[in-house]
Amino acid sequence: MKYIYHCKHCRTIIDEIEADQETIKKLGLSDLTPEEQAELMAYNQQSQSMYVKTLCDYCYEALKANPELFLIGKPLH
């Protein structure tokens, strides 16, 4: 299955990988609780891909330099 990592703030696609169950274990995605999986992962049936929310370097640096942005619902969106 294809896993597409995208930034949860700016929605930039960070990476796309083809992964089997062994790779999923190595990535730690199978270690997430069901609640975490529901929050961070979404399956797109049309493209048969799993979208995984993460944080890109740009947004990470912006939030690190300006922590008050965490108070805004979608600060970099």
mmCIF file of the N, C-alpha and C atoms, coordinates in Angstrom:
data_MODEL
# 
_entry.id   MODEL 
# 
loop_
_atom_site.group_PDB 
_atom_site.id 
_atom_site.type_symbol 
_atom_site.label_atom_id 
_atom_site.label_alt_id 
_atom_site.label_comp_id 
_atom_site.label_asym_id 
_atom_site.label_entity_id 
_atom_site.label_seq_id 
_atom_site.pdbx_PDB_ins_code 
_atom_site.Cartn_x 
_atom_site.Cartn_y 
_atom_site.Cartn_z 
_atom_site.occupancy 
_atom_site.B_iso_or_equiv 
_atom_site.pdbx_formal_charge 
_atom_site.auth_seq_id 
_atom_site.auth_comp_id 
_atom_site.auth_asym_id 
_atom_site.auth_atom_id 
_atom_site.pdbx_PDB_model_num 
ATOM 1   N N  . MET A 1 1  ? 0.846   -1.175 0.000  1.00 0.00 ? 1  MET A N  1 
ATOM 2   C CA . MET A 1 1  ? 0.000   0.000  0.000  1.00 0.00 ? 1  MET A CA 1 
ATOM 3   C C  . MET A 1 1  ? 0.892   1.239  0.000  1.00 0.00 ? 1  MET A C  1 
ATOM 4   N N  . LYS A 1 2  ? 0.420   2.277  -0.631 1.00 0.00 ? 2  LYS A N  1 
ATOM 5   C CA . LYS A 1 2  ? 1.147   3.536  -0.664 1.00 0.00 ? 2  LYS A CA 1 
ATOM 6   C C  . LYS A 1 2  ? 0.780   4.360  0.566  1.00 0.00 ? 2  LYS A C  1 
ATOM 7   N N  . TYR A 1 3  ? 1.808   4.882  1.236  1.00 0.00 ? 3  TYR A N  1 
ATOM 8   C CA . TYR A 1 3  ? 1.644   5.778  2.375  1.00 0.00 ? 3  TYR A CA 1 
ATOM 9   C C  . TYR A 1 3  ? 2.156   7.145  1.961  1.00 0.00 ? 3  TYR A C  1 
ATOM 10  N N  . ILE A 1 4  ? 1.303   8.131  2.115  1.00 0.00 ? 4  ILE A N  1 
ATOM 11  C CA . ILE A 1 4  ? 1.643   9.498  1.722  1.00 0.00 ? 4  ILE A CA 1 
ATOM 12  C C  . ILE A 1 4  ? 1.704   10.343 2.983  1.00 0.00 ? 4  ILE A C  1 
ATOM 13  N N  . TYR A 1 5  ? 2.895   10.836 3.279  1.00 0.00 ? 5  TYR A N  1 
ATOM 14  C CA . TYR A 1 5  ? 3.103   11.686 4.446  1.00 0.00 ? 5  TYR A CA 1 
ATOM 15  C C  . TYR A 1 5  ? 2.920   13.137 4.027  1.00 0.00 ? 5  TYR A C  1 
ATOM 16  N N  . HIS A 1 6  ? 2.054   13.844 4.729  1.00 0.00 ? 6  HIS A N  1 
ATOM 17  C CA . HIS A 1 6  ? 1.830   15.255 4.410  1.00 0.00 ? 6  HIS A CA 1 
ATOM 18  C C  . HIS A 1 6  ? 1.785   16.067 5.710  1.00 0.00 ? 6  HIS A C  1 
ATOM 19  N N  . CYS A 1 7  ? 2.163   17.332 5.593  1.00 0.00 ? 7  CYS A N  1 
ATOM 20  C CA . CYS A 1 7  ? 2.186   18.221 6.756  1.00 0.00 ? 7  CYS A CA 1 
ATOM 21  C C  . CYS A 1 7  ? 0.758   18.559 7.164  1.00 0.00 ? 7  CYS A C  1 
ATOM 22  N N  . LYS A 1 8  ? 0.482   18.414 8.445  1.00 0.00 ? 8  LYS A N  1 
ATOM 23  C CA . LYS A 1 8  ? -0.873  18.681 8.926  1.00 0.00 ? 8  LYS A CA 1 
ATOM 24  C C  . LYS A 1 8  ? -1.193  20.164 8.972  1.00 0.00 ? 8  LYS A C  1 
ATOM 25  N N  . HIS A 1 9  ? -0.183  21.020 8.815  1.00 0.00 ? 9  HIS A N  1 
ATOM 26  C CA . HIS A 1 9  ? -0.421  22.462 8.837  1.00 0.00 ? 9  HIS A CA 1 
ATOM 27  C C  . HIS A 1 9  ? -0.496  23.056 7.432  1.00 0.00 ? 9  HIS A C  1 
ATOM 28  N N  . CYS A 1 10 ? 0.527   22.848 6.629  1.00 0.00 ? 10 CYS A N  1 
ATOM 29  C CA . CYS A 1 10 ? 0.553   23.473 5.293  1.00 0.00 ? 10 CYS A CA 1 
ATOM 30  C C  . CYS A 1 10 ? 0.129   22.511 4.185  1.00 0.00 ? 10 CYS A C  1 
ATOM 31  N N  . ARG A 1 11 ? -0.064  21.247 4.544  1.00 0.00 ? 11 ARG A N  1 
ATOM 32  C CA . ARG A 1 11 ? -0.523  20.198 3.629  1.00 0.00 ? 11 ARG A CA 1 
ATOM 33  C C  . ARG A 1 11 ? 0.456   19.858 2.509  1.00 0.00 ? 11 ARG A C  1 
ATOM 34  N N  . THR A 1 12 ? 1.707   20.238 2.662  1.00 0.00 ? 12 THR A N  1 
ATOM 35  C CA . THR A 1 12 ? 2.735   19.870 1.696  1.00 0.00 ? 12 THR A CA 1 
ATOM 36  C C  . THR A 1 12 ? 2.989   18.372 1.790  1.00 0.00 ? 12 THR A C  1 
ATOM 37  N N  . ILE A 1 13 ? 3.101   17.712 0.642  1.00 0.00 ? 13 ILE A N  1 
ATOM 38  C CA . ILE A 1 13 ? 3.450   16.296 0.643  1.00 0.00 ? 13 ILE A CA 1 
ATOM 39  C C  . ILE A 1 13 ? 4.942   16.188 0.931  1.00 0.00 ? 13 ILE A C  1 
ATOM 40  N N  . ILE A 1 14 ? 5.271   15.428 1.953  1.00 0.00 ? 14 ILE A N  1 
ATOM 41  C CA . ILE A 1 14 ? 6.649   15.287 2.400  1.00 0.00 ? 14 ILE A CA 1 
ATOM 42  C C  . ILE A 1 14 ? 7.307   14.080 1.754  1.00 0.00 ? 14 ILE A C  1 
ATOM 43  N N  . ASP A 1 15 ? 6.579   12.974 1.678  1.00 0.00 ? 15 ASP A N  1 
ATOM 44  C CA . ASP A 1 15 ? 7.145   11.767 1.093  1.00 0.00 ? 15 ASP A CA 1 
ATOM 45  C C  . ASP A 1 15 ? 6.031   10.788 0.771  1.00 0.00 ? 15 ASP A C  1 
ATOM 46  N N  . GLU A 1 16 ? 6.318   9.888  -0.144 1.00 0.00 ? 16 GLU A N  1 
ATOM 47  C CA . GLU A 1 16 ? 5.418   8.800  -0.484 1.00 0.00 ? 16 GLU A CA 1 
ATOM 48  C C  . GLU A 1 16 ? 6.234   7.521  -0.476 1.00 0.00 ? 16 GLU A C  1 
ATOM 49  N N  . ILE A 1 17 ? 5.712   6.496  0.184  1.00 0.00 ? 17 ILE A N  1 
ATOM 50  C CA . ILE A 1 17 ? 6.420   5.221  0.211  1.00 0.00 ? 17 ILE A CA 1 
ATOM 51  C C  . ILE A 1 17 ? 5.448   4.083  -0.029 1.00 0.00 ? 17 ILE A C  1 
ATOM 52  N N  . GLU A 1 18 ? 5.946   3.013  -0.607 1.00 0.00 ? 18 GLU A N  1 
ATOM 53  C CA . GLU A 1 18 ? 5.206   1.766  -0.702 1.00 0.00 ? 18 GLU A CA 1 
ATOM 54  C C  . GLU A 1 18 ? 5.624   0.939  0.498  1.00 0.00 ? 18 GLU A C  1 
ATOM 55  N N  . ALA A 1 19 ? 4.666   0.461  1.275  1.00 0.00 ? 19 ALA A N  1 
ATOM 56  C CA . ALA A 1 19 ? 5.014   -0.241 2.498  1.00 0.00 ? 19 ALA A CA 1 
ATOM 57  C C  . ALA A 1 19 ? 4.179   -1.504 2.668  1.00 0.00 ? 19 ALA A C  1 
ATOM 58  N N  . ASP A 1 20 ? 4.851   -2.547 3.137  1.00 0.00 ? 20 ASP A N  1 
ATOM 59  C CA . ASP A 1 20 ? 4.161   -3.772 3.524  1.00 0.00 ? 20 ASP A CA 1 
ATOM 60  C C  . ASP A 1 20 ? 4.041   -3.786 5.045  1.00 0.00 ? 20 ASP A C  1 
ATOM 61  N N  . GLN A 1 21 ? 3.491   -4.854 5.607  1.00 0.00 ? 21 GLN A N  1 
ATOM 62  C CA . GLN A 1 21 ? 3.263   -4.914 7.053  1.00 0.00 ? 21 GLN A CA 1 
ATOM 63  C C  . GLN A 1 21 ? 4.559   -4.821 7.851  1.00 0.00 ? 21 GLN A C  1 
ATOM 64  N N  . GLU A 1 22 ? 5.630   -5.411 7.346  1.00 0.00 ? 22 GLU A N  1 
ATOM 65  C CA . GLU A 1 22 ? 6.915   -5.353 8.051  1.00 0.00 ? 22 GLU A CA 1 
ATOM 66  C C  . GLU A 1 22 ? 7.438   -3.921 8.107  1.00 0.00 ? 22 GLU A C  1 
ATOM 67  N N  . THR A 1 23 ? 7.301   -3.201 7.005  1.00 0.00 ? 23 THR A N  1 
ATOM 68  C CA . THR A 1 23 ? 7.730   -1.804 6.960  1.00 0.00 ? 23 THR A CA 1 
ATOM 69  C C  . THR A 1 23 ? 6.893   -0.958 7.900  1.00 0.00 ? 23 THR A C  1 
ATOM 70  N N  . ILE A 1 24 ? 5.598   -1.217 7.954  1.00 0.00 ? 24 ILE A N  1 
ATOM 71  C CA . ILE A 1 24 ? 4.693   -0.481 8.835  1.00 0.00 ? 24 ILE A CA 1 
ATOM 72  C C  . ILE A 1 24 ? 5.132   -0.650 10.282 1.00 0.00 ? 24 ILE A C  1 
ATOM 73  N N  . LYS A 1 25 ? 5.526   -1.868 10.655 1.00 0.00 ? 25 LYS A N  1 
ATOM 74  C CA . LYS A 1 25 ? 6.019   -2.100 12.015 1.00 0.00 ? 25 LYS A CA 1 
ATOM 75  C C  . LYS A 1 25 ? 7.280   -1.286 12.268 1.00 0.00 ? 25 LYS A C  1 
ATOM 76  N N  . LYS A 1 26 ? 8.200   -1.265 11.309 1.00 0.00 ? 26 LYS A N  1 
ATOM 77  C CA . LYS A 1 26 ? 9.448   -0.524 11.472 1.00 0.00 ? 26 LYS A CA 1 
ATOM 78  C C  . LYS A 1 26 ? 9.200   0.976  11.604 1.00 0.00 ? 26 LYS A C  1 
ATOM 79  N N  . LEU A 1 27 ? 8.191   1.479  10.907 1.00 0.00 ? 27 LEU A N  1 
ATOM 80  C CA . LEU A 1 27 ? 7.861   2.900  10.974 1.00 0.00 ? 27 LEU A CA 1 
ATOM 81  C C  . LEU A 1 27 ? 7.154   3.274  12.274 1.00 0.00 ? 27 LEU A C  1 
ATOM 82  N N  . GLY A 1 28 ? 6.639   2.279  12.972 1.00 0.00 ? 28 GLY A N  1 
ATOM 83  C CA . GLY A 1 28 ? 5.963   2.533  14.236 1.00 0.00 ? 28 GLY A CA 1 
ATOM 84  C C  . GLY A 1 28 ? 4.485   2.848  14.084 1.00 0.00 ? 28 GLY A C  1 
ATOM 85  N N  . LEU A 1 29 ? 3.967   2.804  12.884 1.00 0.00 ? 29 LEU A N  1 
ATOM 86  C CA . LEU A 1 29 ? 2.550   3.136  12.688 1.00 0.00 ? 29 LEU A CA 1 
ATOM 87  C C  . LEU A 1 29 ? 1.634   2.115  13.355 1.00 0.00 ? 29 LEU A C  1 
ATOM 88  N N  . SER A 1 30 ? 2.080   0.886  13.432 1.00 0.00 ? 30 SER A N  1 
ATOM 89  C CA . SER A 1 30 ? 1.254   -0.141 14.075 1.00 0.00 ? 30 SER A CA 1 
ATOM 90  C C  . SER A 1 30 ? 1.256   -0.011 15.595 1.00 0.00 ? 30 SER A C  1 
ATOM 91  N N  . ASP A 1 31 ? 2.179   0.789  16.136 1.00 0.00 ? 31 ASP A N  1 
ATOM 92  C CA . ASP A 1 31 ? 2.247   1.003  17.583 1.00 0.00 ? 31 ASP A CA 1 
ATOM 93  C C  . ASP A 1 31 ? 1.292   2.097  18.064 1.00 0.00 ? 31 ASP A C  1 
ATOM 94  N N  . LEU A 1 32 ? 0.700   2.836  17.131 1.00 0.00 ? 32 LEU A N  1 
ATOM 95  C CA . LEU A 1 32 ? -0.233  3.896  17.506 1.00 0.00 ? 32 LEU A CA 1 
ATOM 96  C C  . LEU A 1 32 ? -1.514  3.296  18.069 1.00 0.00 ? 32 LEU A C  1 
ATOM 97  N N  . THR A 1 33 ? -2.102  3.988  19.022 1.00 0.00 ? 33 THR A N  1 
ATOM 98  C CA . THR A 1 33 ? -3.396  3.555  19.551 1.00 0.00 ? 33 THR A CA 1 
ATOM 99  C C  . THR A 1 33 ? -4.454  3.785  18.473 1.00 0.00 ? 33 THR A C  1 
ATOM 100 N N  . PRO A 1 34 ? -5.604  3.154  18.584 1.00 0.00 ? 34 PRO A N  1 
ATOM 101 C CA . PRO A 1 34 ? -6.670  3.400  17.611 1.00 0.00 ? 34 PRO A CA 1 
ATOM 102 C C  . PRO A 1 34 ? -7.055  4.881  17.520 1.00 0.00 ? 34 PRO A C  1 
ATOM 103 N N  . GLU A 1 35 ? -7.017  5.578  18.650 1.00 0.00 ? 35 GLU A N  1 
ATOM 104 C CA . GLU A 1 35 ? -7.341  7.008  18.652 1.00 0.00 ? 35 GLU A CA 1 
ATOM 105 C C  . GLU A 1 35 ? -6.289  7.806  17.872 1.00 0.00 ? 35 GLU A C  1 
ATOM 106 N N  . GLU A 1 36 ? -5.012  7.467  18.099 1.00 0.00 ? 36 GLU A N  1 
ATOM 107 C CA . GLU A 1 36 ? -3.935  8.142  17.374 1.00 0.00 ? 36 GLU A CA 1 
ATOM 108 C C  . GLU A 1 36 ? -4.007  7.852  15.881 1.00 0.00 ? 36 GLU A C  1 
ATOM 109 N N  . GLN A 1 37 ? -4.312  6.612  15.540 1.00 0.00 ? 37 GLN A N  1 
ATOM 110 C CA . GLN A 1 37 ? -4.450  6.252  14.133 1.00 0.00 ? 37 GLN A CA 1 
ATOM 111 C C  . GLN A 1 37 ? -5.589  7.032  13.491 1.00 0.00 ? 37 GLN A C  1 
ATOM 112 N N  . ALA A 1 38 ? -6.698  7.166  14.189 1.00 0.00 ? 38 ALA A N  1 
ATOM 113 C CA . ALA A 1 38 ? -7.840  7.911  13.654 1.00 0.00 ? 38 ALA A CA 1 
ATOM 114 C C  . ALA A 1 38 ? -7.497  9.380  13.457 1.00 0.00 ? 38 ALA A C  1 
ATOM 115 N N  . GLU A 1 39 ? -6.675  9.930  14.353 1.00 0.00 ? 39 GLU A N  1 
ATOM 116 C CA . GLU A 1 39 ? -6.301  11.335 14.271 1.00 0.00 ? 39 GLU A CA 1 
ATOM 117 C C  . GLU A 1 39 ? -5.244  11.601 13.200 1.00 0.00 ? 39 GLU A C  1 
ATOM 118 N N  . LEU A 1 40 ? -4.318  10.684 13.022 1.00 0.00 ? 40 LEU A N  1 
ATOM 119 C CA . LEU A 1 40 ? -3.161  10.934 12.167 1.00 0.00 ? 40 LEU A CA 1 
ATOM 120 C C  . LEU A 1 40 ? -3.201  10.237 10.815 1.00 0.00 ? 40 LEU A C  1 
ATOM 121 N N  . MET A 1 41 ? -4.093  9.289  10.632 1.00 0.00 ? 41 MET A N  1 
ATOM 122 C CA . MET A 1 41 ? -4.099  8.509  9.396  1.00 0.00 ? 41 MET A CA 1 
ATOM 123 C C  . MET A 1 41 ? -5.491  8.489  8.779  1.00 0.00 ? 41 MET A C  1 
ATOM 124 N N  . ALA A 1 42 ? -5.523  8.555  7.457  1.00 0.00 ? 42 ALA A N  1 
ATOM 125 C CA . ALA A 1 42 ? -6.798  8.476  6.746  1.00 0.00 ? 42 ALA A CA 1 
ATOM 126 C C  . ALA A 1 42 ? -6.598  7.693  5.449  1.00 0.00 ? 42 ALA A C  1 
ATOM 127 N N  . TYR A 1 43 ? -7.476  6.746  5.205  1.00 0.00 ? 43 TYR A N  1 
ATOM 128 C CA . TYR A 1 43 ? -7.398  5.925  4.005  1.00 0.00 ? 43 TYR A CA 1 
ATOM 129 C C  . TYR A 1 43 ? -8.225  6.558  2.893  1.00 0.00 ? 43 TYR A C  1 
ATOM 130 N N  . ASN A 1 44 ? -7.621  6.674  1.709  1.00 0.00 ? 44 ASN A N  1 
ATOM 131 C CA . ASN A 1 44 ? -8.328  7.170  0.542  1.00 0.00 ? 44 ASN A CA 1 
ATOM 132 C C  . ASN A 1 44 ? -8.627  5.974  -0.343 1.00 0.00 ? 44 ASN A C  1 
ATOM 133 N N  . GLN A 1 45 ? -9.887  5.599  -0.390 1.00 0.00 ? 45 GLN A N  1 
ATOM 134 C CA . GLN A 1 45 ? -10.275 4.406  -1.123 1.00 0.00 ? 45 GLN A CA 1 
ATOM 135 C C  . GLN A 1 45 ? -10.068 4.575  -2.626 1.00 0.00 ? 45 GLN A C  1 
ATOM 136 N N  . GLN A 1 46 ? -10.300 5.772  -3.135 1.00 0.00 ? 46 GLN A N  1 
ATOM 137 C CA . GLN A 1 46 ? -10.160 6.008  -4.563 1.00 0.00 ? 46 GLN A CA 1 
ATOM 138 C C  . GLN A 1 46 ? -8.728  5.765  -5.036 1.00 0.00 ? 46 GLN A C  1 
ATOM 139 N N  . SER A 1 47 ? -7.751  6.295  -4.304 1.00 0.00 ? 47 SER A N  1 
ATOM 140 C CA . SER A 1 47 ? -6.349  6.113  -4.706 1.00 0.00 ? 47 SER A CA 1 
ATOM 141 C C  . SER A 1 47 ? -5.714  4.910  -4.013 1.00 0.00 ? 47 SER A C  1 
ATOM 142 N N  . GLN A 1 48 ? -6.459  4.271  -3.116 1.00 0.00 ? 48 GLN A N  1 
ATOM 143 C CA . GLN A 1 48 ? -5.972  3.144  -2.326 1.00 0.00 ? 48 GLN A CA 1 
ATOM 144 C C  . GLN A 1 48 ? -4.656  3.496  -1.639 1.00 0.00 ? 48 GLN A C  1 
ATOM 145 N N  . SER A 1 49 ? -4.644  4.661  -1.008 1.00 0.00 ? 49 SER A N  1 
ATOM 146 C CA . SER A 1 49 ? -3.469  5.167  -0.312 1.00 0.00 ? 49 SER A CA 1 
ATOM 147 C C  . SER A 1 49 ? -3.837  5.557  1.108  1.00 0.00 ? 49 SER A C  1 
ATOM 148 N N  . MET A 1 50 ? -2.849  5.461  1.982  1.00 0.00 ? 50 MET A N  1 
ATOM 149 C CA . MET A 1 50 ? -3.011  5.894  3.360  1.00 0.00 ? 50 MET A CA 1 
ATOM 150 C C  . MET A 1 50 ? -2.312  7.238  3.507  1.00 0.00 ? 50 MET A C  1 
ATOM 151 N N  . TYR A 1 51 ? -3.038  8.238  3.982  1.00 0.00 ? 51 TYR A N  1 
ATOM 152 C CA . TYR A 1 51 ? -2.478  9.563  4.207  1.00 0.00 ? 51 TYR A CA 1 
ATOM 153 C C  . TYR A 1 51 ? -2.116  9.677  5.682  1.00 0.00 ? 51 TYR A C  1 
ATOM 154 N N  . VAL A 1 52 ? -0.874  10.067 5.951  1.00 0.00 ? 52 VAL A N  1 
ATOM 155 C CA . VAL A 1 52 ? -0.368  10.154 7.311  1.00 0.00 ? 52 VAL A CA 1 
ATOM 156 C C  . VAL A 1 52 ? 0.012   11.609 7.586  1.00 0.00 ? 52 VAL A C  1 
ATOM 157 N N  . LYS A 1 53 ? -0.607  12.176 8.624  1.00 0.00 ? 53 LYS A N  1 
ATOM 158 C CA . LYS A 1 53 ? -0.301  13.558 9.005  1.00 0.00 ? 53 LYS A CA 1 
ATOM 159 C C  . LYS A 1 53 ? 1.003   13.586 9.801  1.00 0.00 ? 53 LYS A C  1 
ATOM 160 N N  . THR A 1 54 ? 1.843   14.555 9.470  1.00 0.00 ? 54 THR A N  1 
ATOM 161 C CA . THR A 1 54 ? 3.094   14.767 10.182 1.00 0.00 ? 54 THR A CA 1 
ATOM 162 C C  . THR A 1 54 ? 3.388   16.261 10.151 1.00 0.00 ? 54 THR A C  1 
ATOM 163 N N  . LEU A 1 55 ? 4.608   16.645 10.401 1.00 0.00 ? 55 LEU A N  1 
ATOM 164 C CA . LEU A 1 55 ? 4.974   18.056 10.442 1.00 0.00 ? 55 LEU A CA 1 
ATOM 165 C C  . LEU A 1 55 ? 6.202   18.263 9.569  1.00 0.00 ? 55 LEU A C  1 
ATOM 166 N N  . CYS A 1 56 ? 6.122   19.167 8.605  1.00 0.00 ? 56 CYS A N  1 
ATOM 167 C CA . CYS A 1 56 ? 7.270   19.437 7.745  1.00 0.00 ? 56 CYS A CA 1 
ATOM 168 C C  . CYS A 1 56 ? 8.285   20.312 8.491  1.00 0.00 ? 56 CYS A C  1 
ATOM 169 N N  . ASP A 1 57 ? 9.492   20.356 7.976  1.00 0.00 ? 57 ASP A N  1 
ATOM 170 C CA . ASP A 1 57 ? 10.559  21.134 8.616  1.00 0.00 ? 57 ASP A CA 1 
ATOM 171 C C  . ASP A 1 57 ? 10.205  22.612 8.722  1.00 0.00 ? 57 ASP A C  1 
ATOM 172 N N  . TYR A 1 58 ? 9.591   23.159 7.668  1.00 0.00 ? 58 TYR A N  1 
ATOM 173 C CA . TYR A 1 58 ? 9.235   24.585 7.670  1.00 0.00 ? 58 TYR A CA 1 
ATOM 174 C C  . TYR A 1 58 ? 8.257   24.896 8.807  1.00 0.00 ? 58 TYR A C  1 
ATOM 175 N N  . CYS A 1 59 ? 7.195   24.116 8.908  1.00 0.00 ? 59 CYS A N  1 
ATOM 176 C CA . CYS A 1 59 ? 6.190   24.358 9.946  1.00 0.00 ? 59 CYS A CA 1 
ATOM 177 C C  . CYS A 1 59 ? 6.757   24.076 11.331 1.00 0.00 ? 59 CYS A C  1 
ATOM 178 N N  . TYR A 1 60 ? 7.602   23.074 11.436 1.00 0.00 ? 60 TYR A N  1 
ATOM 179 C CA . TYR A 1 60 ? 8.240   22.783 12.718 1.00 0.00 ? 60 TYR A CA 1 
ATOM 180 C C  . TYR A 1 60 ? 9.046   23.986 13.191 1.00 0.00 ? 60 TYR A C  1 
ATOM 181 N N  . GLU A 1 61 ? 9.871   24.546 12.305 1.00 0.00 ? 61 GLU A N  1 
ATOM 182 C CA . GLU A 1 61 ? 10.697  25.698 12.671 1.00 0.00 ? 61 GLU A CA 1 
ATOM 183 C C  . GLU A 1 61 ? 9.828   26.921 12.995 1.00 0.00 ? 61 GLU A C  1 
ATOM 184 N N  . ALA A 1 62 ? 8.758   27.117 12.218 1.00 0.00 ? 62 ALA A N  1 
ATOM 185 C CA . ALA A 1 62 ? 7.867   28.256 12.455 1.00 0.00 ? 62 ALA A CA 1 
ATOM 186 C C  . ALA A 1 62 ? 7.188   28.139 13.819 1.00 0.00 ? 62 ALA A C  1 
ATOM 187 N N  . LEU A 1 63 ? 6.720   26.949 14.150 1.00 0.00 ? 63 LEU A N  1 
ATOM 188 C CA . LEU A 1 63 ? 6.061   26.739 15.442 1.00 0.00 ? 63 LEU A CA 1 
ATOM 189 C C  . LEU A 1 63 ? 7.053   26.788 16.599 1.00 0.00 ? 63 LEU A C  1 
ATOM 190 N N  . LYS A 1 64 ? 8.256   26.315 16.355 1.00 0.00 ? 64 LYS A N  1 
ATOM 191 C CA . LYS A 1 64 ? 9.286   26.363 17.395 1.00 0.00 ? 64 LYS A CA 1 
ATOM 192 C C  . LYS A 1 64 ? 9.683   27.814 17.696 1.00 0.00 ? 64 LYS A C  1 
ATOM 193 N N  . ALA A 1 65 ? 9.787   28.628 16.656 1.00 0.00 ? 65 ALA A N  1 
ATOM 194 C CA . ALA A 1 65 ? 10.175  30.027 16.827 1.00 0.00 ? 65 ALA A CA 1 
ATOM 195 C C  . ALA A 1 65 ? 9.023   30.888 17.343 1.00 0.00 ? 65 ALA A C  1 
ATOM 196 N N  . ASN A 1 66 ? 7.788   30.445 17.101 1.00 0.00 ? 66 ASN A N  1 
ATOM 197 C CA . ASN A 1 66 ? 6.608   31.221 17.472 1.00 0.00 ? 66 ASN A CA 1 
ATOM 198 C C  . ASN A 1 66 ? 5.588   30.307 18.153 1.00 0.00 ? 66 ASN A C  1 
ATOM 199 N N  . PRO A 1 67 ? 5.842   29.888 19.387 1.00 0.00 ? 67 PRO A N  1 
ATOM 200 C CA . PRO A 1 67 ? 4.948   28.932 20.053 1.00 0.00 ? 67 PRO A CA 1 
ATOM 201 C C  . PRO A 1 67 ? 3.512   29.425 20.201 1.00 0.00 ? 67 PRO A C  1 
ATOM 202 N N  . GLU A 1 68 ? 3.305   30.728 20.137 1.00 0.00 ? 68 GLU A N  1 
ATOM 203 C CA . GLU A 1 68 ? 1.941   31.256 20.244 1.00 0.00 ? 68 GLU A CA 1 
ATOM 204 C C  . GLU A 1 68 ? 1.060   30.807 19.071 1.00 0.00 ? 68 GLU A C  1 
ATOM 205 N N  . LEU A 1 69 ? 1.691   30.353 17.983 1.00 0.00 ? 69 LEU A N  1 
ATOM 206 C CA . LEU A 1 69 ? 0.921   29.850 16.842 1.00 0.00 ? 69 LEU A CA 1 
ATOM 207 C C  . LEU A 1 69 ? 0.122   28.607 17.204 1.00 0.00 ? 69 LEU A C  1 
ATOM 208 N N  . PHE A 1 70 ? 0.559   27.875 18.235 1.00 0.00 ? 70 PHE A N  1 
ATOM 209 C CA . PHE A 1 70 ? -0.192  26.699 18.678 1.00 0.00 ? 70 PHE A CA 1 
ATOM 210 C C  . PHE A 1 70 ? -1.579  27.071 19.176 1.00 0.00 ? 70 PHE A C  1 
ATOM 211 N N  . LEU A 1 71 ? -1.766  28.312 19.571 1.00 0.00 ? 71 LEU A N  1 
ATOM 212 C CA . LEU A 1 71 ? -3.058  28.763 20.091 1.00 0.00 ? 71 LEU A CA 1 
ATOM 213 C C  . LEU A 1 71 ? -4.074  29.005 18.983 1.00 0.00 ? 71 LEU A C  1 
ATOM 214 N N  . ILE A 1 72 ? -3.593  29.130 17.762 1.00 0.00 ? 72 ILE A N  1 
ATOM 215 C CA . ILE A 1 72 ? -4.452  29.354 16.608 1.00 0.00 ? 72 ILE A CA 1 
ATOM 216 C C  . ILE A 1 72 ? -4.830  27.988 16.029 1.00 0.00 ? 72 ILE A C  1 
ATOM 217 N N  . GLY A 1 73 ? -6.074  27.817 15.665 1.00 0.00 ? 73 GLY A N  1 
ATOM 218 C CA . GLY A 1 73 ? -6.547  26.543 15.156 1.00 0.00 ? 73 GLY A CA 1 
ATOM 219 C C  . GLY A 1 73 ? -5.735  25.976 14.013 1.00 0.00 ? 73 GLY A C  1 
ATOM 220 N N  . LYS A 1 74 ? -5.563  26.728 12.955 1.00 0.00 ? 74 LYS A N  1 
ATOM 221 C CA . LYS A 1 74 ? -4.782  26.307 11.799 1.00 0.00 ? 74 LYS A CA 1 
ATOM 222 C C  . LYS A 1 74 ? -3.834  27.440 11.439 1.00 0.00 ? 74 LYS A C  1 
ATOM 223 N N  . PRO A 1 75 ? -2.738  27.556 12.161 1.00 0.00 ? 75 PRO A N  1 
ATOM 224 C CA . PRO A 1 75 ? -1.884  28.740 12.034 1.00 0.00 ? 75 PRO A CA 1 
ATOM 225 C C  . PRO A 1 75 ? -1.174  28.882 10.699 1.00 0.00 ? 75 PRO A C  1 
ATOM 226 N N  . LEU A 1 76 ? -0.830  27.827 10.055 1.00 0.00 ? 76 LEU A N  1 
ATOM 227 C CA . LEU A 1 76 ? -0.014  27.901 8.841  1.00 0.00 ? 76 LEU A CA 1 
ATOM 228 C C  . LEU A 1 76 ? -0.772  27.373 7.643  1.00 0.00 ? 76 LEU A C  1 
ATOM 229 N N  . HIS A 1 77 ? -2.042  27.357 7.744  1.00 0.00 ? 77 HIS A N  1 
ATOM 230 C CA . HIS A 1 77 ? -2.888  26.764 6.707  1.00 0.00 ? 77 HIS A CA 1 
ATOM 231 C C  . HIS A 1 77 ? -3.486  27.842 5.847  1.00 0.00 ? 77 HIS A C  1 
# 
